Amino acid sequence: MLKVRMLGQEEITYGDHPILSGKNKITKSMELLLLLLHRKETGMARSRLADALYGVDEVADAGNSLRVTSHRLRKLLLDAGMPEEDFITIREGVYRWSSKEEMDVDVWKFRELIEEAEKETDEVRKAEQLKTACQMYRGEFLPKLSGQEWALLAAASYKKMYCDALTWLIEWLKKRREYDEILCLVETACRLYPFEEWQTVKIDCYIAQNRYNEAMAEYENTARMLAEELGVSRAVTLTGPKPWEKIDRYYAMGDVFCSASHSETQGLTYVEAMASGLCVCAVNDPCLNGVIEDGVSGILSGDSDEELLAALIRAFGEEGRRIAKTAAQYAAPFSTQGFAEKVEACYMKAIEAHKRG
């Protein structure tokens, strides 16, 4: 059996004989084999194949180079002990892998599982197929060939299949409250793609299981990692949870309070920041209706990075300093006394209405 691994590593073995391992450099003959296996169903036209392997300007005679490469691949496979046959067929200028040898190729099985799941109407069977596919995805497609355009495009396609499959699985498992299963599956995604926010899935699962300390630890570890990646770790301080009675001291350390959250319910942190004399810069959200008026009691932004950056520039400038001077007075209606007065007024209105029958 010829066994080929392309996801996360490059490895080819025939029986017990290694043909390509992670330690080896990928030669053009090996790249040809990997490319044809990847394009098993459609094959590849001679001109496109030569261009993928050698580029437009790398060799004077791409056709001859392709023949030499094919010959070297054939010799390599025969030396590994494979029976003599036509490993590659050429019909109407299209090259195809045509070996009759038994094959075990990870990307073939991965694609097959994804395609079967897309057609599956039974959600349980679909989940099983997608779970198997996700477990097969050990990393980027042919990482050593990431500089080759054909491999880069294929890697993006396989990554999308993986991410789409995992996203569907997560939502399906959430409905069934199978949070431990989600945590197992998403761990790989966090390792492979640490800057694509898969950690938020872990945090959601921990919170759903009342594992708040683990949720906070995941958040802090992710924040540190992102700060280091952006080169701002020295400028970022993660304070962790603090007693409510001391919160005002931490607000007072800042110049601007910024939040890009879309998941607030009452938005108390905004009011606390205003009460501490800070200019609040926030992404516009329904929870801020009646709390922040743009340019008056705070600065509101759109959801894009560019819009938030523009809003922060306003907050750290003269406009933000002006807003900060009067921020506390806009927070006053949300104070304990202000809240009590509103509740009292509501009760009095209800009582008067009741008296009037």
Secondary structure per residue as TSV (DSSP state, phi and psi in degrees):
chain	resnum	aa	ss	phi	psi
A	1	M	-	360.0	135.6
A	2	L	E	-93.0	117.4
A	3	K	E	-109.6	126.2
A	4	V	E	-127.9	128.8
A	5	R	E	-118.6	125.3
A	6	M	-	-121.9	-16.2
A	7	L	B	-91.4	109.6
A	8	G	S	89.8	-19.5
A	9	Q	S	-163.9	165.2
A	10	E	-	-112.2	115.3
A	11	E	E	-149.4	128.2
A	12	I	E	-133.1	128.5
A	13	T	E	-134.1	147.1
A	14	Y	E	-119.7	107.9
A	15	G	T	63.5	-122.9
A	16	D	T	-96.7	2.8
A	17	H	E	-93.4	116.0
A	18	P	E	-75.1	129.7
A	19	I	E	-102.0	-38.5
A	20	L	E	-144.4	130.5
A	21	S	-	-126.1	171.7
A	22	G	T	-62.1	-20.1
A	23	K	T	-84.3	-18.7
A	24	N	S	-82.1	148.7
A	25	K	-	-75.5	143.5
A	26	I	-	-86.4	111.8
A	27	T	-	-78.3	170.3
A	28	K	H	-64.4	-34.1
A	29	S	H	-66.2	-38.8
A	30	M	H	-69.2	-38.6
A	31	E	H	-63.0	-38.8
A	32	L	H	-60.3	-45.2
A	33	L	H	-61.0	-47.6
A	34	L	H	-62.7	-40.3
A	35	L	H	-66.0	-44.3
A	36	L	H	-68.7	-33.8
A	37	L	H	-67.6	-40.0
A	38	H	H	-62.4	-38.0
A	39	R	T	-100.1	36.9
A	40	K	T	-53.4	-45.5
A	41	E	T	-71.4	-39.5
A	42	T	T	-104.0	-20.6
A	43	G	-	66.8	-166.8
A	44	M	E	-152.5	134.2
A	45	A	E	-63.5	148.1
A	46	R	H	-53.9	-47.2
A	47	S	H	-63.4	-43.2
A	48	R	H	-69.3	-36.5
A	49	L	H	-64.7	-46.0
A	50	A	H	-62.9	-40.2
A	51	D	H	-65.0	-41.2
A	52	A	H	-64.3	-38.4
A	53	L	H	-80.3	-40.6
A	54	Y	H	-116.1	-13.2
A	55	G	T	79.3	166.9
A	56	V	T	-69.5	-37.5
A	57	D	T	-112.5	4.0
A	58	E	S	-74.5	-34.4
A	59	V	-	-131.7	151.1
A	60	A	S	-74.7	-37.4
A	61	D	-	-126.9	86.1
A	62	A	H	-64.1	-34.8
A	63	G	H	-63.5	-44.6
A	64	N	H	-66.4	-39.8
A	65	S	H	-61.4	-36.6
A	66	L	H	-67.0	-39.5
A	67	R	H	-64.1	-41.9
A	68	V	H	-63.7	-43.7
A	69	T	H	-62.8	-42.3
A	70	S	H	-62.3	-41.2
A	71	H	H	-62.8	-43.3
A	72	R	H	-64.8	-38.3
A	73	L	H	-63.7	-44.5
A	74	R	H	-57.9	-46.4
A	75	K	H	-63.0	-40.5
A	76	L	H	-62.3	-43.1
A	77	L	H	-69.0	-38.5
A	78	L	H	-67.0	-39.3
A	79	D	H	-63.8	-27.3
A	80	A	T	-77.7	-7.6
A	81	G	T	104.6	4.1
A	82	M	-	-71.4	143.5
A	83	P	-	-65.3	149.3
A	84	E	S	-69.0	129.3
A	85	E	S	-167.4	177.5
A	86	D	-	-86.6	98.5
A	87	F	S	-68.7	-32.5
A	88	I	E	-125.5	131.2
A	89	T	E	-111.0	150.0
A	90	I	E	-125.9	114.5
A	91	R	E	-129.1	124.4
A	92	E	T	53.4	38.9
A	93	G	T	78.8	7.4
A	94	V	E	-108.3	125.3
A	95	Y	E	-89.2	132.8
A	96	R	E	-137.1	146.3
A	97	W	E	-75.5	126.9
A	98	S	-	-133.8	17.5
A	99	S	-	-62.3	142.4
A	100	K	-	-90.1	0.0
A	101	E	S	-66.4	146.2
A	102	E	-	-62.8	136.6
A	103	M	E	-125.2	146.2
A	104	D	E	-133.0	97.8
A	105	V	E	-118.5	120.6
A	106	D	H	-61.8	-39.3
A	107	V	H	-70.2	-28.5
A	108	W	H	-63.8	-47.6
A	109	K	H	-66.8	-39.2
A	110	F	H	-61.0	-49.8
A	111	R	H	-62.8	-40.2
A	112	E	H	-61.2	-43.5
A	113	L	H	-63.9	-43.2
A	114	I	H	-63.5	-44.2
A	115	E	H	-65.2	-40.7
A	116	E	H	-64.0	-41.3
A	117	A	H	-64.5	-36.7
A	118	E	H	-63.5	-30.3
A	119	K	H	-90.0	-16.9
A	120	E	-	-70.3	133.1
A	121	T	-	-98.3	-21.1
A	122	D	-	-85.5	117.7
A	123	E	H	-65.6	-32.9
A	124	V	H	-65.8	-46.0
A	125	R	H	-66.2	-38.5
A	126	K	H	-61.3	-43.4
A	127	A	H	-61.9	-40.5
A	128	E	H	-63.7	-42.1
A	129	Q	H	-65.5	-44.4
A	130	L	H	-68.6	-35.5
A	131	K	H	-63.4	-44.3
A	132	T	H	-61.9	-41.6
A	133	A	H	-62.9	-43.9
A	134	C	H	-63.6	-38.6
A	135	Q	H	-68.8	-26.7
A	136	M	H	-74.4	-25.0
A	137	Y	-	-78.9	96.9
A	138	R	-	-94.3	-2.5
A	139	G	S	157.2	-174.9
A	140	E	S	-59.4	148.7
A	141	F	B	-66.9	124.2
A	142	L	S	41.5	67.4
A	143	P	G	-58.1	-31.3
A	144	K	G	-72.2	-16.4
A	145	L	G	-106.1	20.5
A	146	S	T	-64.0	-16.0
A	147	G	T	-82.2	-10.4
A	148	Q	S	-89.3	131.1
A	149	E	H	-58.2	-43.0
A	150	W	H	-63.6	-40.1
A	151	A	H	-71.1	-36.2
A	152	L	H	-64.0	-43.3
A	153	L	H	-66.1	-40.7
A	154	A	H	-65.5	-40.1
A	155	A	H	-60.8	-41.0
A	156	A	H	-63.6	-37.9
A	157	S	H	-67.2	-45.7
A	158	Y	H	-65.4	-38.1
A	159	K	H	-62.4	-42.9
A	160	K	H	-62.6	-42.4
A	161	M	H	-57.7	-45.0
A	162	Y	H	-64.1	-49.3
A	163	C	H	-64.7	-40.0
A	164	D	H	-64.4	-42.2
A	165	A	H	-63.9	-44.5
A	166	L	H	-65.9	-40.0
A	167	T	H	-61.8	-44.2
A	168	W	H	-62.3	-44.6
A	169	L	H	-60.8	-43.3
A	170	I	H	-59.6	-47.7
A	171	E	H	-64.5	-39.4
A	172	W	H	-66.8	-42.7
A	173	L	H	-70.7	-31.0
A	174	K	H	-62.5	-40.0
A	175	K	H	-62.3	-29.6
A	176	R	T	-94.6	1.5
A	177	R	T	58.9	33.5
A	178	E	-	-93.8	68.8
A	179	Y	H	-71.3	-34.6
A	180	D	H	-64.0	-37.6
A	181	E	H	-64.0	-41.6
A	182	I	H	-61.9	-45.0
A	183	L	H	-59.9	-39.4
A	184	C	H	-64.7	-44.4
A	185	L	H	-69.5	-40.6
A	186	V	H	-78.9	-14.6
A	187	E	H	-58.8	-41.2
A	188	T	H	-64.4	-42.9
A	189	A	H	-62.0	-39.4
A	190	C	H	-63.7	-36.8
A	191	R	H	-73.2	-42.2
A	192	L	H	-75.1	-38.7
A	193	Y	-	-131.0	70.1
A	194	P	T	-66.2	-15.2
A	195	F	T	-108.4	22.1
A	196	E	T	-116.8	22.1
A	197	E	T	68.1	21.2
A	198	W	T	-66.0	-20.5
A	199	Q	H	-62.6	-25.9
A	200	T	H	-64.2	-30.0
A	201	V	H	-66.0	-43.3
A	202	K	H	-61.4	-43.7
A	203	I	H	-61.4	-44.0
A	204	D	H	-60.2	-40.8
A	205	C	H	-65.9	-43.9
A	206	Y	H	-60.7	-42.8
A	207	I	H	-64.9	-41.9
A	208	A	H	-62.4	-26.1
A	209	Q	T	-97.5	9.0
A	210	N	T	61.6	28.9
A	211	R	-	-99.6	67.4
A	212	Y	H	-67.9	-36.0
A	213	N	H	-64.3	-39.5
A	214	E	H	-69.5	-34.6
A	215	A	H	-64.1	-44.5
A	216	M	H	-65.4	-40.3
A	217	A	H	-63.2	-41.7
A	218	E	H	-63.4	-42.2
A	219	Y	H	-62.3	-47.3
A	220	E	H	-66.4	-40.9
A	221	N	H	-63.4	-40.3
A	222	T	H	-67.6	-42.2
A	223	A	H	-62.3	-41.6
A	224	R	H	-62.7	-44.3
A	225	M	H	-60.6	-44.0
A	226	L	H	-66.8	-38.9
A	227	A	H	-63.0	-41.4
A	228	E	H	-66.2	-41.2
A	229	E	H	-63.0	-36.9
A	230	L	H	-84.1	-6.0
A	231	G	T	74.3	25.8
A	232	V	-	-120.3	19.0
A	233	S	G	-59.8	-32.2
A	234	R	G	-71.2	-19.6
A	235	A	G	-99.4	1.8
A	236	V	-	-115.8	128.8
A	237	T	-	-120.1	121.7
A	238	L	-	-98.2	106.4
A	239	T	-	-78.2	-24.7
A	240	G	-	75.6	-179.9
A	241	P	-	-62.1	140.4
A	242	K	-	-131.3	149.9
A	243	P	-	-58.2	139.1
A	244	W	G	-58.6	-36.3
A	245	E	G	-67.9	-12.4
A	246	K	G	-108.5	3.2
A	247	I	H	-59.7	-37.6
A	248	D	H	-60.0	-29.9
A	249	R	H	-67.8	-34.6
A	250	Y	H	-76.3	-36.4
A	251	Y	H	-61.2	-40.0
A	252	A	H	-65.3	-19.7
A	253	M	T	-71.1	-19.2
A	254	G	-	-94.4	169.0
A	255	D	S	-105.8	-32.8
A	256	V	E	-141.6	143.1
A	257	F	E	-104.3	121.6
A	258	C	E	-121.7	136.6
A	259	S	E	-144.5	133.9
A	260	A	-	-110.1	20.8
A	261	S	-	-72.5	144.3
A	262	H	S	-117.3	11.3
A	263	S	-	-118.9	16.0
A	264	E	-	-74.4	151.8
A	265	T	S	-105.0	-56.6
A	266	Q	S	-105.7	-16.4
A	267	G	-	67.8	37.6
A	268	L	H	-63.8	-32.0
A	269	T	H	-62.9	-34.5
A	270	Y	H	-63.8	-45.5
A	271	V	H	-66.1	-40.4
A	272	E	H	-60.8	-41.4
A	273	A	H	-65.5	-42.6
A	274	M	H	-62.7	-41.5
A	275	A	H	-64.7	-24.3
A	276	S	T	-88.9	5.4
A	277	G	T	82.3	28.7
A	278	L	-	-106.1	148.4
A	279	C	E	-78.3	125.2
A	280	V	E	-92.3	129.0
A	281	C	E	-118.3	117.8
A	282	A	E	-143.3	153.1
A	283	V	E	-72.2	131.1
A	284	N	-	-59.4	130.7
A	285	D	-	-148.9	148.1
A	286	P	G	-54.4	-29.6
A	287	C	G	-67.2	-13.8
A	288	L	G	-94.4	-2.0
A	289	N	T	-60.1	125.4
A	290	G	T	81.8	-1.5
A	291	V	T	-107.7	-49.8
A	292	I	-	-123.8	128.4
A	293	E	-	-108.3	123.2
A	294	D	B	-57.8	128.2
A	295	G	T	82.2	-6.1
A	296	V	T	-114.3	-63.2
A	297	S	T	-108.5	3.5
A	298	G	B	174.2	-172.2
A	299	I	E	-127.3	123.9
A	300	L	E	-105.3	147.8
A	301	S	E	-130.3	159.5
A	302	G	-	-74.6	-176.5
A	303	D	S	-90.4	-11.8
A	304	S	S	-80.7	159.1
A	305	D	H	-59.4	-40.2
A	306	E	H	-64.6	-42.3
A	307	E	H	-67.6	-38.9
A	308	L	H	-68.4	-39.0
A	309	L	H	-62.6	-43.1
A	310	A	H	-61.7	-39.4
A	311	A	H	-66.5	-39.1
A	312	L	H	-65.7	-37.3
A	313	I	H	-61.3	-41.1
A	314	R	H	-62.7	-42.6
A	315	A	H	-65.6	-35.1
A	316	F	T	-87.1	-3.1
A	317	G	S	-96.7	-161.6
A	318	E	H	-62.3	-37.3
A	319	E	H	-61.7	-43.3
A	320	G	H	-64.9	-39.2
A	321	R	H	-66.4	-36.8
A	322	R	H	-64.8	-44.8
A	323	I	H	-63.4	-39.5
A	324	A	H	-60.9	-34.0
A	325	K	H	-64.3	-28.9
A	326	T	H	-114.2	8.2
A	327	A	H	-59.4	-40.0
A	328	A	H	-61.8	-37.2
A	329	Q	H	-68.4	-29.8
A	330	Y	H	-76.7	-19.8
A	331	A	H	-85.2	-19.6
A	332	A	G	-54.6	-41.2
A	333	P	G	-62.3	-15.9
A	334	F	G	-101.1	7.8
A	335	S	S	-71.4	171.6
A	336	T	H	-57.7	-44.3
A	337	Q	H	-65.6	-44.1
A	338	G	H	-61.8	-41.2
A	339	F	H	-64.1	-43.4
A	340	A	H	-62.5	-40.0
A	341	E	H	-65.5	-38.2
A	342	K	H	-67.7	-40.8
A	343	V	H	-65.1	-42.3
A	344	E	H	-61.8	-44.0
A	345	A	H	-62.2	-37.2
A	346	C	H	-65.2	-43.5
A	347	Y	H	-64.9	-42.0
A	348	M	H	-63.6	-38.2
A	349	K	H	-64.9	-39.1
A	350	A	H	-67.9	-38.8
A	351	I	H	-64.9	-45.5
A	352	E	H	-61.3	-40.0
A	353	A	H	-64.4	-38.4
A	354	H	H	-66.4	-38.5
A	355	K	H	-64.9	-35.5
A	356	R	T	-75.6	-4.6
A	357	G	-	78.3	360.0
